[in-house]
Amino acid sequence: MNILVLNCGSSTVKFQIIQTDLEMMKNDSERCLASGNCEKIGSEQALYGMRATGSEGIKGVRPLRDHREAICAIFDWINSGQAGIEGVSSLKDIQAVGHRILHGGERFTKSTLIDDQVLQGISDLIPLGPLHQRPQVMGIQACREFMGHDIPQVAVFDPSFHTTMRPINYLYALPYEYYERYQIRRYGFHGTSYRYVTQKYAALTNTPIDKVNIIILHLGNGSSVCAVKEGKCLDTSMGFTPLEGLVMGTRCGDLDASILPFLMEHAQLDGKGLDDLMNKKSGLLGISGLSSDMRDIEEAAVSGHERAKLALDMFCLRLTKYIGSYFAEMHGAQAIVFTGGIGQNSPIVRAQACEGLECMGIDIDLALNDSLKRGTAGDIARADSRVKIWVIPTNEEVMIARDTFTIIRNAECGMRNSEFVMRNA
């Protein structure tokens, strides 16, 4: 089955076309046939890049007013006859679409086949994550418009892995009525990545999934930590929104809430101004005054840029604190696992995050850490470290494709069984 995986962000659309079936899923051998993205959506100078696997593809600049236009541009490329995608000459060769959905609230706790009711439910959750949820609704609608209602679409909800958290982990110490009335609670995000990495760790270490006890750090422009106990989420750093927790590219992470009314009074910031400040102007960018990209931060820090070094140190110290607190909450862990763009590719961050954790039996091998080839999985702990330290590249798109394939196959099997019963009644 050829599955289009769509990830609509606040100003981006990323996509992959993934080929999968039961045998490929069993052997972890799904194939990415094509990939690409559109950035700076909403501007006259939007960027796009699309390529079939093994080819140079195309890239350029063009106006893209909204996510519908971006998806239309992607579909035009697929239908052009010049994309060169193996086995896909047009949209007719795509059998299903899987969508990454930011928020499922308490209603959607697992991946779901999209019908009108589900689409309305996703739309109802826009207030919980307007920057991402609204574009994702637009993505579902655009696929219906351009591909037809007969093409099955599946919603894969980012927080679903975290639904196993206990009330003591997901509730805030606010009056309980606000949870009952507005569902204000910690939801957690990056769940699709955590689910993939948990399964991958189990396979790599030959550990039964219900015996997996690890702390995963998903580090990128958005970053979070997850304590996985017995293969399930025990706790995670992101909360009601993806703002809580770690220092991130442009997000502040954990913050004394009393700072906000102080800034409203003294810096004359309204609600939108505060939201922009915490989500778009803080984190690595806000501290360094230079960039939100860890590659730029590391390069500048090595060159002596003091605020870049401060941003790097703050980022890593927050990681160390969360590792330590989750290690205690879990009563120990088998391994610390780094994933995401920064986690997979930054030896500096991995080494600095593990500093001082030797007292817990977490002892990194600096030579292994520095020599690990990018994009590969490996254990970078010292041989005598009681706790292993793994780097495992994530693959959220494959996880979305697997969910999409499984849900559609189960629905088709159910339909066939129902037809058989009807005929033989």
VOGU-3710 file (C-alpha; in Angstrom, 3 decimals, decimal comma):
1> mnilvlncgs> 0,000/0,000/0,000  1,266/3,477/-0,921  0,427/5,886/1,900  0,787/9,660/1,842  1,883/10,908/5,277  1,097/14,583/5,888  2,387/16,738/8,727  0,927/20,244/8,643  2,635/22,703/10,991  1,926/26,341/11,746
11> stvkfqiiqt> 3,667/27,521/8,558  4,885/24,267/7,009  3,699/21,113/5,280  5,969/18,073/5,341  5,129/14,902/3,472  6,364/11,433/2,628  4,956/8,712/0,426  5,643/5,417/2,208  5,145/1,926/0,834  4,195/-0,641/3,442
21> dlemmkndse> 2,481/-3,980/3,901  2,343/-6,699/6,563  5,715/-8,182/5,617  7,430/-4,794/5,527  5,986/-3,884/8,914  7,172/-7,193/10,379  10,717/-6,651/9,078  10,863/-2,887/9,700  11,534/-2,451/5,978  9,031/0,157/4,799
31> rclasgncek> 10,195/2,228/1,833  10,040/5,997/1,485  9,208/6,606/-2,174  9,188/10,407/-2,043  9,411/13,270/0,424  9,350/17,034/0,622  8,159/20,113/2,403  6,794/23,616/2,007  7,966/26,346/4,394  7,024/29,945/5,173
41> igseqalygm> 3,440/29,282/4,102  1,413/32,486/4,065  4,100/34,536/2,337  4,953/35,514/-1,206  8,354/33,881/-0,725  7,348/30,415/0,443  10,004/27,726/-0,004  9,313/24,284/-1,424  11,331/21,159/-2,076  10,122/17,767/-3,344
51> ratgsegikg> 12,034/14,713/-4,453  11,512/11,105/-5,354  13,897/8,877/-3,418  17,144/8,615/-5,360  16,572/11,746/-7,420  17,537/15,411/-7,074  13,895/16,557/-7,223  12,838/20,177/-7,407  13,030/23,192/-5,117  12,228/26,852/-5,379
61> vrplrdhrea> 10,285/29,872/-4,156  6,646/30,690/-4,891  3,635/32,359/-3,250  1,640/29,999/-1,016  -1,196/31,783/0,756  -2,261/28,902/2,973  -1,868/25,173/3,605  -4,452/24,284/0,972  -2,294/25,934/-1,697  0,799/24,155/-0,370
71> icaifdwins> -0,908/20,759/-0,568  -2,184/21,632/-4,045  1,426/22,343/-5,090  2,529/18,956/-3,741  -0,295/17,182/-5,565  0,482/19,038/-8,812  4,051/17,740/-8,586  2,878/14,157/-7,963  0,468/14,395/-10,917  2,964/16,107/-13,227
81> gqagiegvss> 4,293/12,865/-14,719  7,822/14,162/-14,118  8,227/13,429/-10,406  9,786/10,043/-11,075  8,262/8,333/-8,028  8,573/4,562/-8,273  5,123/3,032/-8,677  3,359/6,408/-8,331  2,554/8,281/-11,535  -0,407/10,202/-10,083
91> lkdiqavghr> -2,558/10,570/-6,969  -4,526/7,532/-8,161  -1,574/5,363/-7,103  -1,896/6,499/-3,468  -4,287/4,315/-1,494  -4,551/6,239/1,789  -3,487/9,329/3,730  -2,180/9,449/7,297  -2,185/12,759/9,173  -0,148/13,782/12,204
101> ilhggerftk> -2,643/15,573/14,466  -1,315/17,712/17,306  -4,176/17,372/19,784  -6,717/14,668/20,533  -7,853/16,058/23,881  -9,409/13,374/26,054  -11,697/12,232/23,251  -9,152/10,673/20,871  -6,798/8,298/22,656  -5,682/6,264/19,633
111> stliddqvlq> -5,315/6,599/15,875  -8,692/6,832/14,151  -10,242/6,545/10,696  -11,484/10,009/9,746  -15,176/10,506/9,033  -17,313/13,640/9,366  -17,714/13,200/13,123  -13,996/12,702/13,705  -13,188/15,720/11,547  -15,618/17,808/13,587
121> gisdliplgp> -14,044/16,505/16,792  -10,574/17,498/15,593  -11,915/20,928/14,626  -13,469/21,344/18,084  -9,987/20,976/19,590  -8,517/23,910/17,652  -8,539/26,138/20,798  -6,082/23,715/22,469  -3,519/24,153/19,682  -4,615/26,754/17,126
131> lhqrpqvmgi> -1,219/27,164/15,430  -1,103/23,494/14,389  -4,611/22,078/14,725  -6,191/24,527/12,277  -3,683/23,749/9,461  -4,131/20,026/10,120  -7,896/20,343/9,675  -7,192/22,235/6,464  -4,940/19,367/5,354  -7,712/16,794/5,822
141> qacrefmghd> -10,156/18,998/3,927  -7,677/19,572/1,090  -7,134/15,825/0,670  -10,888/15,304/0,471  -11,138/18,057/-2,122  -8,290/16,920/-4,365  -8,359/13,145/-3,825  -12,065/12,548/-3,210  -14,002/11,300/-0,199  -13,396/7,664/-1,146
151> ipqvavfdps> -9,687/7,797/-0,260  -9,447/6,724/3,416  -7,703/9,126/5,780  -6,413/8,327/9,265  -5,688/10,717/12,130  -2,666/9,818/14,273  -2,792/11,881/17,450  0,490/13,127/18,905  -0,481/12,765/22,606  -1,962/9,257/22,336
161> fhttmrpiny> 1,152/7,533/23,738  0,774/9,617/26,903  -2,783/8,545/27,766  -1,346/6,012/30,221  -0,210/8,802/32,563  -1,773/8,748/36,018  -3,794/11,683/37,411  -0,902/12,552/39,748  1,198/13,082/36,613  -1,271/14,804/34,310
171> lyalpyeyye> -3,206/17,087/36,655  -2,143/20,622/37,521  -2,579/21,877/41,097  -5,364/24,231/40,020  -8,928/24,000/41,348  -10,239/20,631/40,125  -13,257/22,287/38,525  -11,017/23,732/35,792  -10,053/20,224/34,755  -13,694/19,130/34,793
181> ryqirrygfh> -14,942/22,194/32,925  -12,117/22,929/30,470  -10,016/19,719/30,465  -6,977/21,710/31,600  -4,375/18,999/32,166  -1,043/17,799/30,877  -1,397/15,957/27,562  2,182/15,572/26,340  3,367/15,535/22,732  5,896/13,786/20,443
191> gtsyryvtqk> 3,974/10,621/21,332  4,318/9,060/17,877  8,093/9,429/18,104  8,174/7,940/21,605  6,092/4,978/20,497  8,438/4,295/17,577  11,597/4,626/19,669  10,192/2,418/22,446  9,417/-0,331/19,941  12,799/0,110/18,226
201> yaaltntpid> 14,676/-0,095/21,533  12,801/-3,284/22,407  13,769/-4,810/19,046  17,426/-3,679/19,198  17,945/-4,999/22,730  15,676/-8,052/22,457  13,634/-6,761/25,399  9,912/-7,623/25,726  7,960/-4,407/25,276  6,373/-4,693/28,728
211> kvniiilhlg> 9,870/-4,866/30,266  11,158/-1,658/28,631  12,091/0,983/31,245  13,853/3,899/29,556  14,042/7,689/29,510  13,727/9,095/25,976  14,852/12,595/25,022  13,261/13,806/21,773  15,375/16,851/20,974  14,745/19,184/18,056
221> ngssvcavke> 13,348/22,666/17,558  10,599/21,347/19,817  12,016/19,159/22,585  10,609/16,939/25,310  11,459/14,032/27,619  9,409/10,923/28,334  9,715/8,396/31,144  8,710/4,999/29,702  7,996/2,325/32,312  6,950/-1,183/31,265
231> gkcldtsmgf> 6,632/0,069/27,693  4,131/2,814/28,580  4,346/6,518/29,313  4,685/7,229/33,006  5,480/10,942/32,701  6,486/13,505/30,097  7,741/17,076/30,098  5,307/18,801/27,726  1,932/19,709/29,176  -1,353/21,353/28,201
241> tpleglvmgt> 0,512/22,675/25,155  3,985/21,936/23,724  5,357/24,970/25,628  6,038/23,311/28,985  9,260/21,544/29,894  12,640/21,901/28,212  14,352/24,933/26,740  13,615/24,685/22,993  14,462/26,493/19,765  12,076/29,407/20,328
251> rcgdldasil> 10,029/28,202/23,340  10,906/29,065/26,924  9,833/25,801/28,567  9,173/25,757/32,315  8,415/29,244/33,631  7,178/30,906/36,809  3,603/31,779/35,803  3,713/35,012/37,837  6,112/36,418/35,245  3,181/36,718/32,834
261> pflmehaqld> 0,999/39,224/34,736  4,216/41,097/35,590  5,025/41,445/31,871  1,450/42,410/31,063  1,747/45,307/33,474  5,327/46,436/32,908  5,994/45,502/29,272  2,417/46,250/28,125  2,036/42,813/26,549  -1,433/41,388/25,899
271> gkglddlmnk> -2,328/37,711/25,630  -1,158/37,399/22,026  2,034/39,255/22,820  2,788/36,881/25,682  2,030/33,868/23,507  4,381/35,114/20,780  7,059/35,902/23,373  6,993/32,439/24,984  6,548/30,388/21,799  8,400/32,317/19,094
281> ksgllgisgl> 10,979/34,633/20,697  12,365/32,665/23,647  14,452/29,505/24,102  17,788/29,271/22,294  16,864/32,267/20,131  15,868/34,461/23,046  18,939/33,698/25,157  21,545/33,759/22,380  20,028/36,595/20,365  21,500/34,701/17,457
291> ssdmrdieea> 19,550/31,659/16,265  17,064/28,951/17,209  19,157/26,305/15,402  21,390/24,233/17,693  23,967/23,898/14,913  24,416/27,680/14,873  24,461/27,798/18,680  27,171/25,141/18,979  29,338/26,751/16,298  29,051/30,178/17,915
301> avsgherakl> 29,669/28,794/21,419  32,881/27,084/20,284  33,953/30,392/18,704  33,529/32,210/22,015  30,051/33,746/21,685  29,120/34,058/25,370  25,349/34,153/25,002  25,405/31,205/22,597  27,354/29,246/25,216  24,856/30,357/27,865
311> aldmfclrlt> 21,963/29,124/25,693  23,709/25,783/25,121  24,440/25,373/28,836  20,845/26,217/29,813  19,481/23,762/27,238  21,683/20,922/28,522  21,192/21,648/32,223  17,420/21,359/31,801  17,990/17,943/30,177  20,126/16,804/33,098
321> kyigsyfaem> 17,480/17,912/35,595  14,687/16,027/33,824  16,784/12,874/33,435  17,542/12,926/37,146  13,953/13,531/38,222  12,519/10,838/35,927  15,229/8,377/36,970  14,068/8,813/40,569  10,366/8,662/39,657  10,915/5,402/37,735
331> hgaqaivftg> 13,117/3,899/40,496  15,869/3,523/37,908  16,012/2,898/34,161  17,701/0,512/31,763  18,788/3,230/29,373  18,773/6,889/28,416  17,805/7,247/24,735  18,524/10,304/22,566  16,451/10,927/19,430  15,226/13,802/17,244
341> gigqnspivr> 17,401/16,077/15,092  19,551/17,352/17,980  19,526/14,116/19,971  20,622/12,080/16,952  23,241/14,495/15,639  24,803/16,478/18,505  27,591/14,732/20,454  28,092/17,993/22,376  24,524/18,024/23,726  24,569/14,305/24,544
351> aqaceglecm> 27,837/14,562/26,454  26,890/17,703/28,339  23,420/16,381/29,251  25,040/13,327/30,884  27,552/15,334/32,915  27,150/14,724/36,625  24,921/11,669/36,182  27,726/9,199/36,906  26,395/8,994/40,477  23,303/7,302/38,988
361> gididlalnd> 25,347/4,830/36,969  24,941/6,857/33,762  28,448/7,056/32,290  28,932/8,126/28,676  31,863/6,958/26,531  33,048/10,192/24,926  34,942/8,413/22,144  31,912/6,323/21,163  29,721/9,408/21,426  31,938/11,418/19,070
371> slkrgtagdi> 32,449/8,601/16,563  28,852/7,400/16,202  27,838/7,793/12,575  24,934/10,189/12,036  21,621/8,538/11,318  22,597/5,243/12,960  21,566/3,617/16,227  24,127/2,721/18,850  24,953/2,375/22,537  27,404/5,127/23,556
381> aradsrvkiw> 27,744/4,230/27,249  30,993/3,085/28,817  31,292/-0,695/29,101  31,029/-0,475/32,892  28,065/1,945/32,899  25,141/0,465/34,842  22,716/2,377/32,624  23,019/2,199/28,850  22,987/5,346/26,721  21,456/4,830/23,288
391> viptneevmi> 21,049/6,983/20,214  18,060/5,792/18,150  16,878/7,767/15,101  13,136/8,275/15,203  10,730/7,792/12,312  7,336/9,297/13,040  6,299/9,046/9,399  6,729/5,258/9,341  4,729/5,002/12,575  1,907/7,048/10,997
401> ardtftiirn> 2,009/4,872/7,870  1,825/1,712/9,984  -1,175/2,981/11,923  -2,873/4,041/8,696  -2,295/0,669/7,026  -3,437/-1,287/10,094  -6,623/0,729/10,641  -7,646/0,573/6,990  -6,880/-3,148/6,743  -8,881/-3,871/9,900
411> aecgmrnsef> -11,781/-1,785/8,599  -11,727/-3,649/5,286  -11,581/-7,024/7,046  -14,484/-6,004/9,247  -16,478/-4,975/6,194  -15,775/-8,280/4,442  -16,752/-10,239/7,548  -19,949/-8,216/7,857  -20,819/-8,869/4,202  -20,164/-12,617/4,728
421> vmrna> -22,521/-12,706/7,727  -25,202/-10,774/5,793  -25,040/-13,191/2,865  -25,206/-16,266/5,067  -27,835/-15,056/7,555
//
